[in-house]
Amino acid sequence: MTAPHPSGPARPGTRTGAEAAAGSDDSGLLAALLDGMDAALCAFDADGTVTHWNREAERILGWSAEEAVGRHGLDGWAVRAADAEEVTARLLGVMEAPGRQVHEFALLTKDGGRVLVRIQTSAVPGADGTPTGAYCAFSEVHTQIDLERSIALSEGLFGDASWGVVLVDADLRPALANAHAARALRTGRTALLGRPLGDLLDQGVEELEGALQHVLAAGAPPAPTDLWVTLRDATGAASERRCWRSGFLRLASPLAEEPVPLGVAWLFLDVTKTRLAEQESARLRFRGNQLHRAGRAVAECEDPTEGAALYMDFALAGFADHAVIDLLPKPVAAPEGPVRLLRAAATPAGAPGPCPAAALSGLPVPYADGHPALQAVERCGSVRAGSDRTDGWAPARKWPDGTEHALATVLRSRGRTLGAVTFLRGPSRRPFDRADATYAEDVASRVAASIDLATTAEAAAKAEAEAGTVDWCGKPVG
C-alpha cells in the first residue's frame, strides 16, 4: 500500500501546514491587537474561565496574563470573596441578555489595593449564534470621567458659549466653529469652514495668521492678546473694526509617538467697547495734562502772542502734524462780505516742529472760495476736510504737501471773531473725529484769548502813543 501523496487530502482532525501557519498568524495578530488596546480586556468562556487578558488589564490590576488566564472567574484574586458571586453573575449574565451592559465594580489589584473600574460586557457568539462566552472591556472610572469631561467641555464650547471658538487646521483654514464665532465673523457655522481667513477679514488677517503660525511652531503664548481686525461684509468690502481678546491653544494628536500639530484652537471675545473706552479715557487724560502744562507755561510769557504759539505747540503733541493760525485784519462780531485772512503763525512746512509767532504781513492768504478756514470763520464753528487722493490737493489749499486730513476751528473771544486755526494730519494718521473737534475748540478758545490780549495791549499802546503820554517805544514822555 502506497503512502498518500503530500498534496492529497489531509486526515480528519488535522490541519495542513498552510492552515497551521495561517492559524499561527491569526493568533499572533489577535495577541498584538489585544495588547495594543487602550482599554483593559478580559474574556471568559461559557463556564466562566478566563481565556484572554491583555497588557492594559495587567497594568491596571497588576496580574499578568500567565497568572490570569485559566482561572475560573475572578473570585479570590481580582474580586473580594464577598462580592465574587454577584460580580460573576453580572458579568456572565450578558450571555442571556441582548446588547451590551455597563457595570461599575471595585476590583482587587495584585498588591492588595482596590480600584474602581467601569466595565462594558458583551456576549461572544459561536458559529450557530449561541453565546459561547463573554468579553469585558474596562478602564479606571476616573479615566473614563476625564474623557467624559473632555467631551462635555467640547460640546459646551461648540454650543452657544459666550466666547467665540474656532478650530483652525494646519493650513490656517477654519475646520470647526461655534455659533458665537459665526455671529462675530458675520457668517454661518458651515459657510466659513475651509475658507481662507482673508475671505472673512480685511485688516488684521496678517497678524492673526502670524499668531496661528507661531502657535503651530512654538506653542501657545503665555497670555491672551488683543487683535484689531476689520470684517468683510456680504459683498466682500471692509466694514466695521473690532477688537478681539484672543487666546490660542495648539492641538496635538495623543496617538502619535511625537506631538503632531493638528491645528490651533482660537478662542476670542469681543472687547471693542471696552478698549475704545480705555483709549478715549487715556486720550482725554493726556490732552487734559497737555492743556494744564500749556497754561502753566503761558503764565510765564510776557508776550501774549508767544503764549498763543505755546498753546499750539502743546496741542500738537499726539494730535496733529502741523498747525496754521490765520487772523482777520481786525476782530469783528460777525464777518460780513468776503473774508480775508492774514497768516499769523505756522509750523515749519518741511517737518513737524514748534509753531513760531510772526507779525501780520498785511497780505491776505490766497485761499480759494470754500476753503475750510474761511468756512470756519463764516460759520463760527469747526470744519473737517479730507483728501480726495488727487495730486495737488494740499498745495491747492496752501497746506504742506502730504496733508491728508484737516480740521479748521474759529477763534472767538469776547463775542468777536479773530480768525481761524487749522490743524493738519498726514497719511499715517486717522481722520479727525468729533472728539478731536471738541479738543480743537478748547485749544482755540485759549489761543483766541491770548491773541485778543495781544491785540488789546497793542491797541492800548497805540492810543497812548497818539495821546503823547508815551513815546513809540512805550516809555513815558517827560
C-alpha positions as CSV (number, residue, x, y, z in Angstrom):
1,M,0.0,0.0,0.0
2,T,1.5,3.2,-1.0
3,A,1.7,6.3,1.2
4,P,-0.6,9.2,0.4
5,H,0.8,11.9,-1.7
6,P,1.7,15.1,0.3
7,S,-0.7,17.1,-1.8
8,G,-3.6,14.7,-1.1
9,P,-6.4,15.3,1.3
10,A,-5.5,15.6,5.0
11,R,-6.8,13.3,7.6
12,P,-9.8,14.3,9.6
13,G,-9.0,16.4,12.7
14,T,-5.6,17.6,11.4
15,R,-4.6,20.8,9.7
16,T,-2.4,21.3,6.7
17,G,0.9,23.2,7.0
18,A,-0.7,26.3,5.4
19,E,-3.7,26.1,7.7
20,A,-1.4,25.9,10.7
21,A,0.7,28.8,9.5
22,A,-2.5,30.8,9.0
23,G,-3.7,29.9,12.4
24,S,-0.4,30.9,13.9
25,D,-0.6,34.3,12.1
26,D,-4.1,34.9,13.3
27,S,-3.1,34.0,16.8
28,G,-0.2,36.5,16.7
29,L,-2.4,39.2,15.1
30,L,-5.0,38.7,17.8
31,A,-2.4,38.9,20.6
32,A,-1.0,42.1,19.1
33,L,-4.4,43.7,18.8
34,L,-5.3,42.8,22.4
35,D,-2.1,44.1,23.8
36,G,-2.2,47.3,21.8
37,M,-5.7,48.3,23.0
38,D,-6.1,51.4,25.2
39,A,-8.7,49.6,27.2
40,A,-8.2,46.7,29.5
41,L,-9.8,43.5,28.2
42,C,-10.5,40.0,29.6
43,A,-12.7,37.3,28.2
44,F,-14.5,34.2,29.7
45,D,-15.7,31.0,28.2
46,A,-19.2,29.7,28.9
47,D,-18.1,28.2,32.2
48,G,-16.5,31.5,33.4
49,T,-12.9,30.5,32.9
50,V,-10.6,33.4,31.9
51,T,-9.4,32.9,28.3
52,H,-7.8,36.3,27.4
53,W,-6.1,39.0,29.4
54,N,-4.2,42.0,27.8
55,R,-1.4,44.3,28.8
56,E,-3.7,47.2,29.9
57,A,-5.6,44.8,32.3
58,E,-2.1,43.8,33.7
59,R,-1.2,47.5,34.1
60,I,-4.4,48.4,36.0
61,L,-4.6,45.3,38.3
62,G,-1.0,44.0,38.3
63,W,-1.9,40.4,37.3
64,S,0.0,39.1,34.3
65,A,-1.7,37.1,31.5
66,E,0.1,33.9,32.8
67,E,-1.4,34.4,36.2
68,A,-4.9,35.3,35.0
69,V,-5.6,33.0,32.0
70,G,-7.1,29.7,33.1
71,R,-8.5,30.9,36.4
72,H,-12.2,30.2,37.0
73,G,-13.9,33.5,37.5
74,L,-12.4,36.4,39.5
75,D,-13.2,35.0,42.9
76,G,-10.4,35.4,45.5
77,W,-7.8,37.2,43.3
78,A,-9.4,40.0,41.3
79,V,-12.6,40.4,43.4
80,R,-13.3,40.0,47.1
81,A,-14.9,36.7,48.1
82,A,-18.0,38.6,49.4
83,D,-18.6,40.2,46.0
84,A,-17.5,37.3,43.8
85,E,-20.9,35.7,43.3
86,E,-22.7,38.9,42.4
87,V,-19.9,40.1,40.1
88,T,-19.7,36.8,38.3
89,A,-23.4,36.6,37.8
90,R,-23.5,40.1,36.3
91,L,-20.5,39.5,34.0
92,L,-21.8,36.2,32.7
93,G,-25.4,37.3,32.6
94,V,-24.7,39.2,29.4
95,M,-24.9,35.9,27.6
96,E,-28.6,35.7,28.3
97,A,-29.4,39.4,27.5
98,P,-29.2,41.3,24.2
99,G,-26.7,44.1,23.6
100,R,-24.0,45.4,25.8
101,Q,-24.2,46.1,29.5
102,V,-22.2,48.6,31.6
103,H,-21.3,48.0,35.3
104,E,-19.0,49.6,37.9
105,F,-17.1,47.3,40.2
106,A,-14.3,47.6,42.7
107,L,-11.6,45.1,41.6
108,L,-8.6,43.9,43.6
109,T,-5.0,44.6,42.5
110,K,-2.2,42.2,42.9
111,D,-0.7,44.2,45.8
112,G,-4.0,44.1,47.7
113,G,-5.4,47.5,46.7
114,R,-8.8,48.3,45.2
115,V,-9.6,50.2,42.1
116,L,-13.0,51.3,40.8
117,V,-13.5,50.3,37.2
118,R,-16.3,50.8,34.6
119,I,-16.8,47.6,32.6
120,Q,-18.6,47.0,29.4
121,T,-19.6,43.4,28.8
122,S,-20.9,41.7,25.6
123,A,-21.6,38.1,24.7
124,V,-19.3,36.2,22.3
125,P,-21.5,34.3,19.8
126,G,-20.5,31.0,18.4
127,A,-20.8,29.7,14.8
128,D,-24.5,28.9,15.4
129,G,-25.2,32.2,17.1
130,T,-25.3,30.7,20.6
131,P,-23.3,32.6,23.2
132,T,-20.0,30.7,23.9
133,G,-18.6,33.2,26.4
134,A,-18.3,36.9,27.3
135,Y,-15.7,39.6,26.9
136,C,-15.2,42.6,29.2
137,A,-13.6,45.9,28.4
138,F,-12.8,48.0,31.4
139,S,-10.9,51.2,32.5
140,E,-10.5,53.1,35.6
141,V,-13.5,55.2,36.5
142,H,-11.5,58.4,36.9
143,T,-10.0,58.0,33.4
144,Q,-13.5,57.5,32.0
145,I,-14.8,60.5,33.8
146,D,-11.9,62.6,32.5
147,L,-12.8,61.5,29.0
148,E,-16.4,62.3,29.5
149,R,-15.5,65.7,30.9
150,S,-13.4,66.5,27.8
151,I,-16.2,65.5,25.6
152,A,-18.7,67.6,27.6
153,L,-16.3,70.5,27.5
154,S,-16.0,70.3,23.7
155,E,-19.8,70.1,23.4
156,G,-20.2,73.1,25.7
157,L,-17.6,75.2,23.8
158,F,-19.1,74.4,20.5
159,G,-22.6,75.1,21.7
160,D,-23.8,78.6,22.4
161,A,-20.8,79.6,24.5
162,S,-20.1,83.3,25.4
163,W,-16.7,83.0,23.8
164,G,-16.0,82.5,20.1
165,V,-14.2,79.2,19.4
166,V,-12.7,78.3,16.1
167,L,-10.6,75.3,15.3
168,V,-8.1,76.2,12.6
169,D,-6.3,73.4,10.8
170,A,-2.6,73.3,9.9
171,D,-3.4,75.1,6.6
172,L,-4.8,78.1,8.6
173,R,-8.4,77.4,7.5
174,P,-11.3,77.1,9.9
175,A,-12.3,73.4,10.5
176,L,-14.9,73.9,13.1
177,A,-16.6,76.9,14.8
178,N,-19.3,77.6,17.4
179,A,-22.3,79.8,17.0
180,H,-20.7,82.8,18.8
181,A,-17.8,82.8,16.4
182,A,-20.0,82.5,13.4
183,R,-22.0,85.6,14.5
184,A,-18.8,87.5,15.2
185,L,-17.5,86.7,11.7
186,R,-20.8,87.6,10.1
187,T,-21.3,84.2,8.5
188,G,-22.8,80.8,9.2
189,R,-21.1,77.9,11.0
190,T,-20.8,75.8,7.9
191,A,-20.2,78.7,5.5
192,L,-16.8,79.6,7.0
193,L,-15.4,76.1,7.1
194,G,-12.4,75.6,4.8
195,R,-12.3,79.2,3.6
196,P,-9.1,81.3,3.9
197,L,-9.2,83.8,6.7
198,G,-8.6,86.6,4.2
199,D,-12.2,85.9,2.9
200,L,-13.6,86.8,6.3
201,L,-11.2,89.6,7.5
202,D,-9.8,92.6,5.7
203,Q,-7.4,94.3,8.1
204,G,-5.7,92.3,10.8
205,V,-5.6,89.0,8.9
206,E,-1.8,89.1,8.7
207,E,-1.5,89.5,12.5
208,L,-4.0,86.6,13.1
209,E,-2.2,84.3,10.6
210,G,1.1,85.2,12.2
211,A,-0.2,84.3,15.6
212,L,-1.6,81.0,14.4
213,Q,1.7,80.1,12.7
214,H,3.6,80.9,15.9
215,V,1.4,78.7,17.9
216,L,1.8,75.8,15.5
217,A,5.6,76.2,15.6
218,A,6.3,77.2,19.2
219,G,3.2,76.6,21.2
220,A,0.6,78.8,22.9
221,P,1.6,82.3,24.1
222,P,1.7,82.9,27.8
223,A,-1.3,85.3,27.9
224,P,-4.2,86.4,25.7
225,T,-3.6,89.2,23.3
226,D,-5.8,91.9,21.6
227,L,-6.2,91.6,17.9
228,W,-7.8,94.5,15.9
229,V,-9.5,93.3,12.8
230,T,-11.8,94.7,10.1
231,L,-14.5,92.4,9.0
232,R,-15.7,91.9,5.4
233,D,-19.4,92.3,4.7
234,A,-21.5,90.2,2.4
235,T,-20.1,91.9,-0.7
236,G,-16.5,91.4,0.4
237,A,-15.9,95.0,1.3
238,A,-14.4,96.1,4.6
239,S,-16.9,97.1,7.3
240,E,-16.5,97.7,11.0
241,R,-13.3,97.5,13.0
242,R,-13.4,95.2,16.0
243,C,-11.0,94.3,18.9
244,W,-11.0,90.6,19.9
245,R,-9.3,89.4,23.1
246,S,-7.7,86.2,21.7
247,G,-6.2,83.1,23.3
248,F,-4.6,80.2,21.4
249,L,-4.0,76.5,22.1
250,R,-2.0,74.1,20.0
251,L,-3.8,70.8,19.3
252,A,-1.7,67.7,19.1
253,S,-2.6,64.1,18.4
254,P,-2.4,61.9,21.5
255,L,-1.9,58.8,19.3
256,A,1.4,59.9,17.7
257,E,4.8,59.0,19.2
258,E,5.8,62.6,18.9
259,P,3.4,65.5,19.2
260,V,2.0,66.3,15.7
261,P,0.1,69.6,15.4
262,L,-3.5,69.0,14.3
263,G,-4.2,72.7,14.3
264,V,-5.0,75.6,16.7
265,A,-7.9,76.3,18.9
266,W,-8.6,80.0,18.7
267,L,-10.8,81.4,21.5
268,F,-11.8,85.1,21.4
269,L,-14.1,87.6,23.0
270,D,-15.2,91.0,21.5
271,V,-13.8,93.7,23.8
272,T,-14.2,96.6,21.3
273,K,-16.3,98.8,23.5
274,T,-14.0,98.3,26.5
275,R,-10.9,99.1,24.5
276,L,-12.4,102.1,22.8
277,A,-13.5,103.5,26.2
278,E,-10.0,102.9,27.6
279,Q,-8.4,104.6,24.6
280,E,-10.8,107.6,24.9
281,S,-10.1,107.9,28.6
282,A,-6.3,107.8,28.1
283,R,-6.6,110.4,25.2
284,L,-8.7,112.7,27.5
285,R,-6.2,112.4,30.3
286,F,-3.3,113.2,28.0
287,R,-5.0,116.1,26.4
288,G,-6.0,117.5,29.8
289,N,-2.4,117.2,31.0
290,Q,-1.2,119.0,27.9
291,L,-3.6,121.9,28.4
292,H,-2.6,122.1,32.1
293,R,1.1,122.2,31.2
294,A,0.5,124.8,28.5
295,G,-1.4,127.0,30.9
296,R,1.5,127.0,33.3
297,A,4.0,127.7,30.6
298,V,1.9,130.5,29.1
299,A,1.5,132.1,32.5
300,E,5.3,132.8,32.4
301,C,5.2,134.6,29.0
302,E,5.3,138.4,28.9
303,D,4.2,138.5,25.3
304,P,0.6,137.1,24.8
305,T,1.5,136.3,21.2
306,E,4.2,134.0,22.4
307,G,1.6,132.4,24.7
308,A,-0.7,131.7,21.8
309,A,2.2,129.9,20.0
310,L,3.0,127.9,23.1
311,Y,-0.6,126.7,23.3
312,M,-0.3,125.5,19.7
313,D,3.0,123.7,20.5
314,F,1.5,121.7,23.4
315,A,-1.7,121.0,21.4
316,L,0.2,119.4,18.5
317,A,1.7,116.6,20.6
318,G,-0.1,113.5,19.7
319,F,-2.8,115.4,17.9
320,A,-1.6,116.8,14.6
321,D,1.4,117.2,12.4
322,H,1.1,120.9,11.5
323,A,-0.9,123.9,12.6
324,V,-1.7,127.3,11.0
325,I,-3.1,130.4,12.6
326,D,-4.9,132.9,10.3
327,L,-6.4,136.2,11.6
328,L,-8.8,138.7,10.3
329,P,-7.4,142.2,9.8
330,K,-9.4,143.2,12.9
331,P,-11.8,141.4,15.2
332,V,-15.4,141.6,14.2
333,A,-18.6,140.4,15.9
334,A,-19.9,138.7,12.7
335,P,-17.9,138.6,9.4
336,E,-19.8,140.2,6.5
337,G,-18.9,140.0,2.8
338,P,-15.8,138.3,1.5
339,V,-13.5,137.1,4.3
340,R,-9.8,138.0,4.2
341,L,-7.3,136.1,6.4
342,L,-3.8,137.1,7.2
343,R,-1.1,134.4,8.2
344,A,-0.1,134.9,11.8
345,A,1.8,131.7,12.7
346,A,2.5,128.3,11.2
347,T,4.6,125.3,12.0
348,P,7.5,124.6,9.6
349,A,6.3,123.2,6.3
350,G,9.1,120.6,5.8
351,A,8.8,118.7,9.1
352,P,6.7,119.0,12.3
353,G,8.1,121.4,14.8
354,P,7.4,124.4,17.0
355,C,4.8,127.0,16.0
356,P,6.7,130.3,15.9
357,A,4.7,133.5,16.3
358,A,5.0,136.0,13.4
359,A,3.9,139.6,12.8
360,L,0.9,140.0,10.5
361,S,2.2,140.5,6.9
362,G,-0.7,142.6,5.9
363,L,-1.2,140.5,2.8
364,P,-4.1,138.1,2.7
365,V,-3.5,134.3,2.3
366,P,-4.9,133.4,-1.2
367,Y,-7.5,130.9,0.0
368,A,-10.0,129.8,-2.6
369,D,-13.7,130.0,-2.0
370,G,-14.9,127.2,0.2
371,H,-11.6,126.8,2.0
372,P,-12.1,125.1,5.4
373,A,-10.6,128.1,7.2
374,L,-12.9,130.5,5.5
375,Q,-15.9,128.3,6.2
376,A,-14.9,128.0,9.9
377,V,-14.9,131.9,10.2
378,E,-18.1,132.3,8.3
379,R,-19.9,129.6,10.3
380,C,-18.3,130.4,13.7
381,G,-17.6,126.7,14.2
382,S,-15.4,123.8,13.2
383,V,-15.0,122.3,9.7
384,R,-13.3,118.9,8.9
385,A,-11.9,118.1,5.5
386,G,-10.2,115.0,4.0
387,S,-8.0,114.5,0.9
388,D,-9.6,113.2,-2.3
389,R,-6.4,111.3,-3.0
390,T,-5.5,113.5,-6.0
391,D,-2.2,115.2,-6.6
392,G,-2.1,118.8,-5.6
393,W,-5.0,118.6,-3.1
394,A,-3.0,120.0,-0.2
395,P,-0.9,122.6,-2.1
396,A,-4.1,124.0,-3.6
397,R,-5.3,124.8,-0.1
398,K,-1.9,126.3,0.9
399,W,-1.1,123.4,3.2
400,P,2.1,121.4,3.4
401,D,2.4,118.7,0.8
402,G,1.3,115.3,2.0
403,T,-1.5,116.6,4.1
404,E,-4.5,114.2,4.2
405,H,-6.8,115.5,6.9
406,A,-7.6,119.0,8.2
407,L,-9.6,120.5,11.0
408,A,-10.3,124.3,11.0
409,T,-11.7,125.9,14.1
410,V,-12.8,129.5,14.5
411,L,-11.0,131.8,17.0
412,R,-13.6,133.7,19.2
413,S,-13.0,135.9,22.2
414,R,-15.3,138.4,23.9
415,G,-18.0,137.9,21.3
416,R,-15.8,138.7,18.4
417,T,-14.2,136.6,15.7
418,L,-10.5,136.9,15.5
419,G,-9.7,134.3,12.8
420,A,-9.2,130.6,12.5
421,V,-6.7,127.9,13.5
422,T,-6.2,124.8,11.3
423,F,-4.8,121.5,12.4
424,L,-3.3,119.2,9.7
425,R,-2.5,115.5,9.7
426,G,-0.5,113.3,7.3
427,P,-1.5,110.0,5.7
428,S,-0.1,108.0,8.7
429,R,-2.9,109.4,11.0
430,R,-6.6,108.7,11.1
431,P,-9.1,111.4,10.1
432,F,-10.3,114.0,12.6
433,D,-13.5,113.0,14.5
434,R,-16.0,114.8,16.7
435,A,-13.9,114.3,19.8
436,D,-10.9,115.9,18.0
437,A,-13.1,118.8,17.1
438,T,-14.1,119.3,20.7
439,Y,-10.5,119.3,21.8
440,A,-9.5,121.7,19.0
441,E,-12.3,124.1,20.0
442,D,-10.9,124.0,23.6
443,V,-7.4,124.9,22.4
444,A,-8.8,127.6,20.0
445,S,-10.6,129.3,22.9
446,R,-7.3,129.6,24.8
447,V,-5.3,130.7,21.7
448,A,-8.0,133.3,21.0
449,A,-7.8,134.7,24.5
450,S,-4.0,135.1,24.1
451,I,-4.4,136.8,20.7
452,D,-7.2,139.0,22.0
453,L,-5.0,140.1,24.9
454,A,-2.1,140.8,22.5
455,T,-4.4,142.9,20.2
456,T,-5.9,144.8,23.2
457,A,-2.4,145.6,24.5
458,E,-1.2,146.7,21.1
459,A,-4.3,149.0,20.7
460,A,-3.7,150.5,24.1
461,A,-0.1,151.2,23.3
462,K,-1.0,152.9,20.1
463,A,-3.7,155.0,21.8
464,E,-1.2,156.2,24.5
465,A,1.4,157.0,21.8
466,E,-1.1,159.1,19.9
467,A,-2.1,160.9,23.1
468,G,1.5,161.8,23.7
469,T,1.8,160.2,27.1
470,V,4.4,157.6,25.9
471,D,6.9,157.5,23.0
472,W,6.9,155.0,20.2
473,C,8.9,152.6,22.4
474,G,6.2,152.7,25.1
475,K,8.3,154.9,27.6
476,P,6.5,157.8,29.4
477,V,7.2,161.3,27.9
478,G,8.7,164.0,30.2
